[in-house]
């Protein structure tokens, strides 16, 4: 019947072949062939074994008239021919810009999956490995095109990728870093549907807590510093990072110089934050300070200095960048200097503090922290007193709240007091009585004996082995005031065998050997904090990194 329709309309050069499935009849311009589904192709037709009545009976079973069938076959053929004439066999007559414009104008969305057939649809026979590999390569290429690259991205897109287990990222702490705070508030705006401003009432919106918690579960490493976060990312092994545009550019410059894959910048259209801080001064009664400030302002706003600022990857206004600096703000890195910026509006101070307290106590991925505290003999006196006071700023929640360092309900804190060996292990879960009991133990320990930081840190790893680290932000915080006994190489072997990305942050105090601590930091992608001038401040800073 199909052949009869074609011949009746003067078409003699189009073969007809079977394909698997039901109602899968179609014309394929790639081989100029009409494919009919098995039941249609195999049905008795006029001119073969069947009769006109047999074919009509078949059409009746599909509730389709003969006229409708004929028109469907012919319409499909004419439609494909028209498409090929207008747009090309594979769309080669249409530019990418025209195609993307049409898709955006008509509200098309990207698919999350690409299905590829591993059998010949016309015969049902399995394709050879080479053909399947070619199709898979094509599918992977299409997957990149259907992903985040080259299209507008929302915070919901990021959330979906995290929920699917496809994305993890590094991000600074929202309570300890401006970049982390800005990103977090941007996430809240987006998940709330972009209100004019976030209010205390809107923070109680049903579903918000679950969504922001899931989003922040994608954080695999945290930090209290944007610059250090960039340096951490450059050590390798991380998917992405949330950071300032200028630091993304800086990271890419180094990655490219090393011949490594660069980052692609994304600008969530519904949660974009801008770091735009005013410059001012306090005269303290000194009348000459105003003129000094005006001179500095004039210097910074001069064309030469504004250009130098742009060369560092920092914007100098809302109107893009100069043409001579386009090589810094590179489109192939996803950087969009000409993008119209629509930043979020920061909430009032009271609501902002409520947001940050919710982040610290409910929304963020819970911390899993092992405190290895040196109670060797050299810590007796002022050293031990300062260490106990520093721990009170973290473990006593009234104190911790003053610096937005409170524990969450699911947080785990482990205390390992050590000298030449780990004395014992004490664990507190949550932010209640167990945490207070942990501080009581910190107060009770006496300073006596030698020092072995490697033994203590290794015991910390053994304690972490009992937890699913993917559910926490883990860290070992080590304080010592002297040169350590023990073997770094033994710890290195144990750490590599442990096989997890757990930073060992060190706080240097007294006569601690900075070389030993830097070795630990480099091995574990961590850093050393100097507590010799301000031990309490050092503890606060290091806690902001997990």
Residue, then its C-alpha position, 0 to 999 in steps of 0.5 A: x500500500x505504501x508503494x502504491x501511494x508513492x507511485x500514485x504521487x510520482x515517487x519511484x526512488x524511495x525504497x520501503x524497509x521494516x523497522x522494529x516497534x509499533x507505530x514507528x513508521x517514518x521517512x529517514x532522509x539520510x538514506x532516502x528510505x521509508x521505514x514501516x513498523x513490523x506490523x505494518x510492513x508485514x501486513x498483507x497488502x494489495x499486490x502480494x498475498x493479501x487483498x484490499x479487504x485484508x488491508x482495510x481490516x488491518x486499518x480498521x483495527x487501528x481505527x484509521x481510514x485508508x484516506x488518513x493512512x495515505x495522507x500520513x505517509x505522503x505528509x511525512x515524506x513531503x514534510x521531510x523533503x521540505x525540511x531538507x530543502x529549507x534547513x539541510x539534511x542535518x540542519x547544516x543550512x541553519x547557523x548555531x545562533x539561529x537555532x539557539x535563538x529559536x529554541x530560547x524564543x519558543x521555550x525549549x528545555x534541555x534533556x537530562x539524558x540521551x538514549x542511544x540504540x545499540x541495535x540496528x532499528x531496521x533489523x534488530x541485530x546488535x551493532x558492532x563495538x566500533x559503531x556503538x563506540x562512535x554513537x557513544x562518543x556522539x552522545x557524550x558530545x551532545x551531553x556537553x552541549x545539553x549541560x551548563x555550557x552555553x546556556x543560562x543556568x539557575x540555582x535549581x540546575x545546580x541543585x538538580x546536579x547535586x541531588x543526582x550525585x553529579x556535582x560537588x564543589x568547594x565553597x568558603x564558609x558563609x559565616x566566616x567569609x564574604x564570598x561564602x556569605x554572598x553565595x549563600x544569600x544568593x542561593x536563598x534568594x533563588x530557592x525562595x523565588x527571588x522575592x524583593x527582599x528576604x524576610x524573617x517570615x520567608x525563611x520559614x517557607x515550606x521546603x526551603x530548609x530541605x532544598x538549601x540543606x541538599x544544596x549545601x550537601x554538595x560542599x566537599x571542602x570548606x574554607x574561611x578564605x577565598x584566596x586559600x580556597x582557590x589555592x586548594x582547588x589548584x591542588x587538584x581533585x575537585x569538581x568546582x568551586x564557588x568563588x569570586x570571578x577574579x579568582x576563577x580567572x586567576x585559577x584558570x590562568x595558572x591551570x592553563x599555564x600548567x596545561x590542565x583543564x580550565x574552569x568554566x564560569x557559571x552565573x546563576x541568573x536567579x542568585x547572582x551576588x556582586x562584591x561591591x563595597x564602598x571606600x571610605x575613611x574615618x578622620x579621628x579628628x585629623x582634618x588632613x585625612x580628607x585630602x589624603x583620601x581624596x588624593x587616593x580616590x583620584x589615583x584609583x579612579x584614573x584611567x591608568x589604574x582602572x585599567x591595571x585593576x581590570x588586568x587583575x580580573x576585577x571589574x571596575x564598573x557595571x558596564x563591562x570591560x575595555x576591549x584591551x582587557x578582553x584577553x583577561x575576561x575570556x569567553x572560552x572560560x565562560x566569563x561574561x564581561x558584557x552581561x547585564x548584572x542583576x545582583x541580589x539585594x542583601x536583607x536587613x542586618x537582623x534577617x542577615x544574622x538570622x540567615x547566618x545562624x540558620x546556616x551554622x546550626x541547621x543548613x550546612x553539612x555538619x562538621x566532623x572535627x577531631x581536636x588533637x591537643x598537646x598536653x606535653x610538659x612544655x604546655x604547663x602554665x600559660x600555654x595550657x591556660x590559653x588552649x583551654x580558653x580557646x576551646x571554650x570559645x568553640x565548645x561552649x555554645x554561648x561563646x561560639x555564637x558570638x563568632x558564628x561558630x556554633x555546632x549543629x544538631x548532627x555535628x560530631x566533635x572528638x577530643x584526643x589529648x596527647x603527649x608522647x602518645x594519645x591518652x584517650x578519645x572522647x566524643x560528643x555528638x550534637x550541640x548539647x550536654x555532650x559538648x559541654x562534657x567535652x569541654x570539662x575534659x579539656x579543663x581536666x587534662x594535665x600537662x605532662x610528658x613528651x610530644x608526638x603529633x604523628x601518633x595523635x593525628x594517626x589516631x584521629x584518622x582511625x576515629x574517622x574511619x568509623x563514619x561515612x565522611x561523605x555526610x560530613x565536612x571532616x578535619x583534624x585540628x592539631x595544636x602543638x607547642x614543641x618539636x615532635x618525636x615520631x615519624x612523618x613518613x609513617x604518618x604519610x603512609x597511613x594517610x595515603x592508605x586511609x584514602x580520604x581527603x581529610x585536612x590536618x590543620x595545625x596551630x603553631x604555638x611556643x617552639x613548635x617546628x613549622x617545618x613539621x607542621x607545613x609537611x602535614x599541611x601540604x600532604x593533607x591539603x590544609x594550612x598552618x595557623x600561627x597561634x603564638x601571638x593570638x592562640x584564641x584567634x587562631x582557634x577561631x580561624x581554623x574552625x572556620x575552615x570546616 
